[in-house]
Amino acid sequence: MISDYLPILILLIIAIGFALSNLLTTHLFGPRRPDPVKLSPYESGVPPVGDARLRFSIKFYMFAMMFIIFDIEVVFLYPWAVVFRDLLKQGMLVFYEMLVFIGVLMLGFVYLWRKGGLEWD
């Protein structure tokens, strides 16, 4: 039983050893030339301006959550579409179930649209 997991253990040991050897090699042989320009914070090609602890509008977070929710629900369509022909051999029930799923998804989207959840104003 334990011998079945031996290849996984060996792979884990190799992966950890590879990561540690890379870290050790870069620490020992990497260049050490600190420069104020290199040590300054930098993001997206623009030097930071102002305080990093500014409050963002809740709309950014709500929009991100809505995107994640609808994106994850749409991702469920891909595996269903891949095995759709095999599922049809069991009957049309799987097709109707997916229609109900898409209908609920569309109702949620229409509700969100009507409530103004997609507006930035």
Backbone bond lengths (Angstrom), bond angles and torsions (degrees), N, CA, C in turn:
res aa  C-N    CA-C-N  psi(-1)  N-CA   C-N-CA  omega(-1)  CA-C   N-CA-C  phi
1 M - - - 1.449 - - 1.533 110.47 -
2 I 1.330 116.90 -47.37 1.456 120.12 179.75 1.524 110.09 -69.43
3 S 1.303 117.86 -29.83 1.471 120.60 -179.90 1.528 111.46 -65.84
4 D 1.336 118.00 -21.54 1.460 120.59 176.35 1.525 111.34 -67.77
5 Y 1.311 117.19 -28.99 1.460 121.93 -178.21 1.520 112.98 -93.89
6 L 1.319 118.47 -0.72 1.461 122.33 -178.58 1.532 112.28 -61.04
7 P 1.331 121.41 -43.45 1.473 119.44 177.71 1.536 112.85 -61.76
8 I 1.306 116.54 -35.76 1.475 119.57 177.99 1.518 110.05 -66.29
9 L 1.323 116.90 -42.07 1.462 120.96 178.46 1.528 110.88 -63.72
10 I 1.322 117.10 -41.16 1.463 120.54 178.71 1.524 110.28 -64.42
11 L 1.323 117.47 -43.50 1.458 121.20 178.34 1.528 110.97 -62.58
12 L 1.312 117.36 -40.71 1.462 121.64 177.71 1.526 111.22 -62.87
13 I 1.307 117.00 -43.31 1.470 120.99 178.86 1.531 110.44 -64.60
14 I 1.328 117.57 -41.42 1.466 120.99 178.77 1.529 110.33 -64.62
15 A 1.332 116.97 -42.83 1.469 120.05 -178.88 1.521 111.13 -65.13
16 I 1.314 117.61 -44.62 1.470 120.51 178.52 1.525 110.33 -64.97
17 G 1.339 117.28 -42.10 1.460 120.65 178.28 1.526 112.12 -62.68
18 F 1.331 116.80 -39.55 1.466 120.83 178.71 1.531 110.57 -65.21
19 A 1.324 117.01 -44.45 1.470 120.33 179.74 1.528 110.57 -63.76
20 L 1.318 117.45 -45.52 1.464 120.21 -179.38 1.524 112.02 -66.15
21 S 1.343 116.72 -38.15 1.469 118.23 179.16 1.529 110.51 -67.76
22 N 1.321 119.22 -36.64 1.462 121.12 176.27 1.523 111.26 -64.91
23 L 1.316 117.17 -42.95 1.462 119.95 178.24 1.526 111.35 -63.00
24 L 1.312 116.97 -44.01 1.458 121.14 -179.48 1.537 110.87 -66.13
25 T 1.328 117.27 -41.71 1.464 120.46 -179.87 1.526 111.38 -63.90
26 T 1.321 118.34 -45.34 1.461 120.11 179.25 1.519 111.44 -67.48
27 H 1.313 117.52 -31.94 1.472 119.85 178.24 1.536 110.72 -70.10
28 L 1.315 116.85 -39.64 1.465 120.12 -177.36 1.524 112.76 -78.40
29 F 1.327 118.05 -40.60 1.460 120.87 -171.99 1.525 114.59 -109.51
30 G 1.308 118.14 -1.77 1.457 120.79 -178.01 1.515 112.16 -73.10
31 P 1.352 117.43 153.19 1.461 120.65 -179.95 1.526 110.69 -70.15
32 R 1.330 114.45 144.08 1.475 120.37 178.87 1.525 107.58 -124.63
33 R 1.296 116.71 84.86 1.455 122.00 177.44 1.529 108.48 -130.11
34 P 1.320 116.91 78.07 1.468 117.77 -179.65 1.523 110.74 -65.64
35 D 1.293 115.07 141.13 1.450 122.82 -177.64 1.535 106.36 -140.32
36 P 1.319 118.25 141.19 1.473 118.62 179.48 1.529 112.96 -57.84
37 V 1.327 116.61 -32.60 1.465 118.73 178.77 1.524 110.39 -69.65
38 K 1.344 116.97 -40.50 1.462 120.06 178.81 1.520 111.95 -67.01
39 L 1.315 117.35 -34.32 1.454 121.13 -175.81 1.526 113.48 -85.38
40 S 1.321 117.72 -6.53 1.466 119.79 -179.79 1.529 110.01 -77.67
41 P 1.332 117.27 147.10 1.464 119.37 177.65 1.525 110.84 -66.65
42 Y 1.311 115.21 145.60 1.462 120.43 -173.81 1.524 108.00 -153.18
43 E 1.314 116.69 132.39 1.456 118.26 -179.99 1.520 109.93 -148.77
44 S 1.279 116.55 131.40 1.461 124.71 175.48 1.518 112.90 57.19
45 G 1.301 118.71 30.26 1.451 121.54 176.57 1.504 114.43 80.65
46 V 1.324 117.81 4.43 1.461 121.13 -177.12 1.523 108.80 -126.97
47 P 1.314 118.24 128.69 1.466 118.89 175.73 1.533 109.61 -64.70
48 P 1.327 117.09 144.07 1.462 119.35 -177.89 1.524 111.63 -66.98
49 V 1.323 115.46 141.55 1.458 121.76 178.53 1.518 106.98 -129.02
50 G 1.289 117.93 126.48 1.460 121.51 176.76 1.511 112.41 89.07
51 D 1.325 114.01 -170.36 1.456 122.06 -176.81 1.531 110.36 -83.70
52 A 1.310 116.31 141.38 1.460 120.94 179.45 1.520 111.83 -80.69
53 R 1.300 118.15 -8.76 1.464 121.53 -176.71 1.528 112.50 -102.85
54 L 1.312 116.67 37.63 1.453 120.93 176.69 1.519 109.62 -74.41
55 R 1.319 115.77 148.20 1.456 120.13 178.09 1.528 109.38 -82.97
56 F 1.325 115.02 134.18 1.454 121.37 176.52 1.519 108.67 -99.72
57 S 1.291 115.47 152.72 1.451 120.60 176.42 1.522 109.49 -65.13
58 I 1.318 116.13 145.25 1.457 121.08 179.89 1.526 111.04 -63.79
59 K 1.332 117.27 -19.61 1.460 120.66 -179.45 1.530 111.79 -62.39
60 F 1.326 117.60 -33.68 1.459 120.06 178.05 1.532 110.52 -62.36
61 Y 1.328 115.81 -45.40 1.458 120.11 -178.80 1.522 111.32 -69.41
62 M 1.324 117.10 -40.28 1.463 120.72 179.52 1.531 110.42 -64.51
63 F 1.315 116.61 -42.36 1.460 120.10 179.58 1.528 110.12 -64.05
64 A 1.323 116.75 -41.01 1.470 120.29 179.03 1.527 110.93 -64.54
65 M 1.322 117.02 -42.15 1.469 119.61 178.83 1.522 111.33 -65.34
66 M 1.320 116.91 -40.31 1.466 119.79 178.56 1.522 110.77 -64.30
67 F 1.329 116.33 -40.91 1.458 119.62 177.88 1.518 110.63 -61.04
68 I 1.318 116.98 -45.50 1.465 120.44 -178.73 1.525 110.75 -63.59
69 I 1.322 116.96 -43.79 1.462 120.13 -179.02 1.522 111.02 -62.11
70 F 1.329 117.58 -50.90 1.456 119.62 -178.19 1.525 111.31 -69.57
71 D 1.317 117.90 -33.60 1.456 120.98 179.09 1.524 110.67 -65.62
72 I 1.308 117.17 -44.15 1.468 120.55 179.85 1.521 110.54 -65.07
73 E 1.322 116.73 -39.43 1.467 118.69 179.18 1.526 111.30 -66.50
74 V 1.314 117.39 -37.30 1.467 119.91 179.17 1.525 110.42 -70.48
75 V 1.312 117.66 -30.52 1.469 120.65 178.73 1.526 110.81 -63.21
76 F 1.327 118.37 -26.20 1.462 120.71 177.14 1.528 112.04 -65.97
77 L 1.316 117.49 -19.00 1.458 120.16 179.87 1.528 112.48 -71.95
78 Y 1.329 118.28 -30.12 1.460 120.78 -175.84 1.531 113.19 -64.99
79 P 1.330 120.03 -52.09 1.470 117.30 178.87 1.526 112.34 -64.20
80 W 1.336 116.45 -33.33 1.465 119.63 177.66 1.518 110.22 -63.99
81 A 1.332 117.37 -41.98 1.455 120.85 -179.31 1.528 111.58 -67.04
82 V 1.325 116.98 -32.26 1.467 120.44 -179.32 1.530 110.67 -66.56
83 V 1.324 117.31 -39.85 1.467 120.54 -176.67 1.526 112.14 -103.06
84 F 1.324 117.43 17.91 1.459 120.95 -174.42 1.529 112.44 -60.28
85 R 1.317 118.09 -43.88 1.477 120.21 -178.74 1.524 111.61 -63.51
86 D 1.336 116.00 -39.40 1.459 118.61 178.28 1.528 111.07 -67.87
87 L 1.326 115.99 -34.93 1.461 119.42 179.68 1.524 112.03 -70.68
88 L 1.316 116.95 -31.01 1.466 120.02 179.41 1.523 112.49 -65.55
89 K 1.325 117.23 -22.78 1.467 120.31 176.91 1.528 110.76 -65.62
90 Q 1.326 116.68 -24.51 1.465 120.67 178.84 1.520 111.71 -84.08
91 G 1.320 117.35 -14.43 1.454 120.61 178.64 1.514 111.07 132.50
92 M 1.306 115.33 173.65 1.466 121.46 -177.67 1.527 112.56 -81.14
93 L 1.309 118.39 -3.12 1.464 120.94 -177.83 1.522 111.52 -59.76
94 V 1.328 118.07 -38.73 1.469 120.31 -178.97 1.521 111.00 -65.23
95 F 1.338 116.94 -33.20 1.457 120.10 177.10 1.523 110.65 -67.37
96 Y 1.315 116.70 -43.56 1.466 120.18 179.70 1.526 111.76 -67.93
97 E 1.319 116.25 -34.97 1.467 119.03 176.47 1.522 110.82 -63.15
98 M 1.328 117.10 -40.37 1.463 119.50 178.83 1.523 110.56 -70.04
99 L 1.314 118.09 -33.74 1.458 119.71 174.85 1.524 111.09 -62.99
100 V 1.321 117.08 -39.83 1.468 120.65 176.25 1.528 110.21 -63.93
101 F 1.330 116.55 -43.06 1.467 120.63 178.40 1.520 111.10 -60.09
102 I 1.331 116.83 -47.18 1.466 120.52 179.64 1.522 110.31 -66.26
103 G 1.331 117.14 -36.26 1.466 120.47 177.25 1.519 112.06 -62.49
104 V 1.325 116.84 -44.87 1.478 120.07 177.87 1.521 110.06 -64.17
105 L 1.314 116.82 -39.88 1.460 121.27 177.24 1.526 110.79 -61.74
106 M 1.320 117.43 -44.09 1.459 120.98 179.08 1.527 111.66 -67.55
107 L 1.334 117.57 -38.00 1.465 119.80 176.50 1.524 110.59 -61.06
108 G 1.322 116.69 -43.24 1.464 120.16 177.07 1.512 112.14 -62.60
109 F 1.316 116.66 -40.35 1.459 120.87 179.39 1.528 111.16 -66.78
110 V 1.332 117.22 -42.96 1.466 120.75 178.36 1.524 110.24 -64.69
111 Y 1.327 117.00 -41.41 1.464 120.59 177.28 1.531 110.29 -60.18
112 L 1.307 116.45 -45.12 1.455 121.33 179.08 1.526 110.97 -62.36
113 W 1.302 116.31 -40.83 1.461 121.95 179.61 1.528 110.66 -65.61
114 R 1.329 116.90 -44.28 1.471 121.13 -179.79 1.530 112.15 -66.40
115 K 1.335 116.36 -34.58 1.466 120.52 -179.93 1.534 111.92 -77.12
116 G 1.326 117.74 -8.14 1.457 120.86 179.01 1.509 113.88 84.07
117 G 1.326 116.48 21.41 1.459 119.85 -179.40 1.509 113.99 -69.43
118 L 1.339 116.97 -15.97 1.463 120.26 -179.26 1.520 111.89 -100.65
119 E 1.318 117.33 3.46 1.468 122.30 -179.59 1.524 110.15 -90.54
120 W 1.326 117.01 142.36 1.456 121.74 178.75 1.520 112.56 -99.20
121 D 1.321 118.33 -5.12 1.472 121.08 -176.50 1.496 111.15 -69.24
